């Protein structure tokens, strides 16, 4: 539950351009603050220009922690019995050491008065000053005209007076506080009365201001700020953004550390074009295996609305979001997951997403699931649904809910190679739609029972494998067609029994070889696969969770043409292929993998997706062609680890009958093992109609012909650049532009990113309704004011493969 804390204020009176000067002394030179600049030993990831190093004690410790040891050029006694030490005076008591030009110890030997310049040390703490006093029977002390350093937390400052209280707190009068390197004035907190509580991990200040480059930017009558990574109540770092729809967008979270096992965050947010929104999150930890959160946002009377073709919809409407999640473990074998998400409308994340990743949210899940994983059985019970984030949301786009789903899968294996499986599911599908507003194939709701026992045999010696398998798919429906026009006479209780036969086999040959003086072990792996699934008429069956899959290399070795079980595609094919791998002799690491394969069909495929009649001409023609051709495209794949940093990947689907490439994907990547540079060059080609999955709106309405370039470069330990450019050659347009820069310094972190992208308005089949959107995202922290930093945008890792953004 770590948080990056900014500041806590009893009241924030405003932004000041000037304020009365404080009486803190001028900072000392770096060499007087235990500061050592990095030399040849500088770590590669060091952000600071040096580090604090505490020198050795000048005196050995006493025999007990209360014994005081001393040295001086000369000593004398005063008239009142005090001891006066002069010259180079050093006192040590336990882990405290004082150095001064003159020290006067009272008669009772309980207190020492110091005339400076003086130096006072404790483990990890340095204080220099003009004069002061220290207790010889406790840890109390004070120093005037003080300059302090806390080594391990990399903080320092100056004060008119610094006092260490008996309870271990430090109290500073007319003081400054910063985590910047010595001689840097990038930022500091200046206060008339500052208290640092190292034991509890926070500080407070009165009449305080934040200065950036010696310019006051904030003022607080009272402020509380964390000084380490422990959770403290207070303001988190704000999020600042700008977009055409929202205008200037500022969110200021306030964190509440309520208890060790639960906390909360309240987030006021103001968007110039929309108004004020209030958000909140509550997180809780029941025990080490069970945790969850509840969060929500609410904006009354949206002043901007959503720009749609039919006008400014949602203008003046209340916009809101609610999410709940809890994950846990009941015992070693039983897990559970709870999720619930709801939003006022499908454009909520398009309009209010605060990161690029959040804006790409497609749905909000509703889930209650419990899983049992035994040695032979896997049992699951769940209720699941989604709110699809489309606006407006048509009835035929609403997903089916599973209310409930009961699943029981068992598996048993014998030493002989024989194995048995029992796969069972019973699911009730429901959704709230008007039956006449959706196609007949989607009008029914009801229960589906599926029984899928299987028996097989697998032997896999070192030189190959052989696996015959038979599975029986029995499916029974109990449907309600809701008096849908055109559904008269349809069976309410259809059932289907389909056997599935397959034989998979392969050989593995190996030889030793060498290239350019390096030794490799090369494999040659021919593979032969046969699958037979007889035809069953399923044209009147519903489609609850089923979709036709696009062809892939893996599908060559599978009997299934559809995901889900509402359609079991007929097939009678033999697939053949060969793969070869090159593995380094020394490490066994795979350097090069080549594979090529194809399927030959003995019969045409007759089972089609229920949406067949609604396909456009291009997709219907492509589907007819694929289901009637005798051979699949030749599919080739290459994965080549050229060096430790360079790699290449190629996939090619080539139709020898039409003499054309149906799909191609080429990637060249550079990934510096030290993390300095990630570079991706990509090209994708896909003919229209290749991918039949999804609804009509989800299917691409043109040939995909795209170039993709992305990079992330850590130019120095403190400066990183990132960018992406995605270009649609078919339509001569940029699909995405991204540019970002990150500054990560010893005492601050700033990241700015600009993005321009095309929003397809949930319809990939046309570009007529596509909209170009732009946004700027800013995140920053001032280090030394505690915590783990704001989390990075998840979008960057998806947009730039190989890049792993981290916290400041």
C-alpha positions, 0 to 999 in steps of 0.5 A: 500500500505504498504511496508517494506523498507530496504535502499535507496542509491545514489550509492552503492560502494560495500561490505566492510570488514573494514572502518575507525572508527567513533567517536561515544561514547561507548553505555551507560548501559541499566539502563541509557536508560530508559530500563526496563527488563520484569519481571513477567508481560512480554507479551506472544508475547513479542520479546524484552527482555524489554521495554523503559519506560519514567519516570515522569517529575521531575517538574510540567509544567508552567502555559503557554507553554513558562514559564520556571520552575527550581530547583537547589541546589544553584543559582548565577549571573554572571558578564554579567547578566547570571544566574548560577544554580549549583548542581542537576539542573532541568529546564522545559519548556512545555514538555521539561525537562533538568537535569544537574550538572550546567546550565548557562542561558544568560542575555536575558533568551533565551539560557541555556548552560549545563555542564554534565552529562546531561539528556534532555527529550521530550515526547518519547525521551531521550538524555544523554550527557556530555554537550550542549545547549538548546534554551529557546524560541524554541525547538532547542538544541544540546548535545555533546557525546550524547546517544539517545532513541526514546521510541515508535519506539524502536530505539537508538544510540550514537553520537559525537553531537546530535542537535535538529533543529528548524524545529524539525529534529534531526542531529547527527554527527559521529552517530550510529542507531539501533533498537536492545535492549541495549547492543546488537550489532546485527546490526547498521547503522554508519554514519558521518552525520545522520539526523532523520526526525520524522515528515516525517518518514525517516532518512539520513546518509552520509559516512554510513555503515551497521554493523552486530555484529560490522562487516561492511557489506555494505557501502554507500556514502549516504543513506536514510532509513525509521524510521517508517511504513510510505511509503518511496522511497527506497530499499525493503528487498531483496529475496534470494534463491537457486535451482538447475536450477537457482543457486544462485538467488538474487532479490533487489526491489526498491520502489518508493513512487510516490503519496499517491494513487499510487506507483511503485516497480522496481526489478532487479534480478540476477540468476547465471545460467540464467542471469539478469531479470528486473521486475516492478510493478505499483499500484494505488488507484482510490478511496476507492472502486477502485484499481489495479496494473500492473506488469511484468518481462523480461529476455532476452536470458535465459542461462539455459532454461527448462529441458524437455525430448526433450532437453533444450527447451527455452534456449536462448529464451526471458522469460517474464510475464505480469499481470494486475488487477483492482477491483472496485465498480460502486455503491452499487449493481454493482461490476466489476473485470478486470484481464489479465495475460500472460507469455512467456511459460507454464514453467515460474513459474516453472523456475522463481517462487520466492516462493513455492506458486508462483511455483504452479501457474496453470494458468493466468486468463484473465477476464472482468466481471461486476456484478449486485446484486439486491433484486431478480435478479443477472445479470452478463456479462463477458469475460473470459479465461486462459493461462494454465501453461503447457509446452509444451501446446497441443491444446487439453489442451488449455481452452475455452474462454468465449467471452462473457458470459451473465447470468441472475438469478432471485429468488422469494419466498413467505411466503407460502413456494413456490418459483420460479427461472429463470436461464439463460446463453448465452455463446460464446465459442472460442479457437485457435486450429487446429480442426484436432489436437483435439478430435471431442468432443473438435473441435467445437466452438460456442454459448450455450443458457441455460434456466433453470426455476425452481419451488419448495416448502420448509417448514422448521419448527424446527422439519424438512424440506420438499422440492419438486422441479422441474427444466426444462433445455433447451439448444440450441447450434449454433456450428462450427465444422471447417470442422473437419474430422469425424464431417461430418453430425453432427448437427450444432444447436442441442438442448436438453430439460431435466426435473429434479425432486427431493424431499428432506425431513428430520426430526430433533429429539433432546434430552438432554444427558451427557457424563463424567459429561458434558451436551449435546444436541444430535440431530438425523436427518434422511434424505430421498431424491429422484431424477429423471432425464430422459435419453437424448442422448448427445453423439454428443454434445460438452463439453465446461466447463463440467466434471464428478464429483467424488462421495461425501456425498453432491452428495447423495442429488443432482440430478447432476452427472456433473459440467457444463451443456453440460452433464445432467446425467440421474439418478433415485435414492433414497438416505437415511441417518442419521446424529447426532450432539452433541452440548454443553449445555452451548455454543451451540458449536458442539463437534461431528457430525456423518453422514452416507448415501447411494443411491439406483439406480432404473436404470443404468446411460447411459450418460457418459463423452465425453472422455469415449472412450479415457479412459484407461481400468482401468478408463473405467471399473470403470466407467462402474461398477459405472454406472451399480451398484444398490447402491452407496458406503456407505459414512460415515463422522465424525467430532469430536472436541475432546478438544479445541485443538484436533480434528479428521475427518474421511471420508469413502466410502465403497462398500458393493458389492465389499467389499472394501474401495473406498476412505478414508481420516483420519485426526488428528489435534492439534491446540493450541488455543494460537497459539503455536503448529499446528500438522496435521497427515493425511492418504488418500486412493483412488482407481484408477478410483474413480475420473473421472474428468479432462483429461486423463493426470489429472487422477491418474494412480495408487491407492492413498495411502499417509501419510501426517505429518505437523507441525508448532511450535512456540517454543518461541516468537522468534523461530518457526519451521515448516515442512511437510512430504508427503509419497506415499506408492504405489510407495514407494517415498517421494512426499514432504519434507519441513523444515523451521525455523524462528527467530523473534527478537526485531530488526531482522527477518529471515526465511529459508525454504528448500523444496524437492518435486515431480513435475508430469510434468502436468501428474498425470496418470504416474510417468515416467516423474515425476521429483524431485525438490529442493529449498531454500527460505530466507527472512529477515528484520532488524527491525527499518528500517521501514515498514510492513515486506515482505509477507510470502509464501502463500504455507505454509498455504496450506501445513500446515492446521491451520498455518497462517504465518504472516509478520515479 
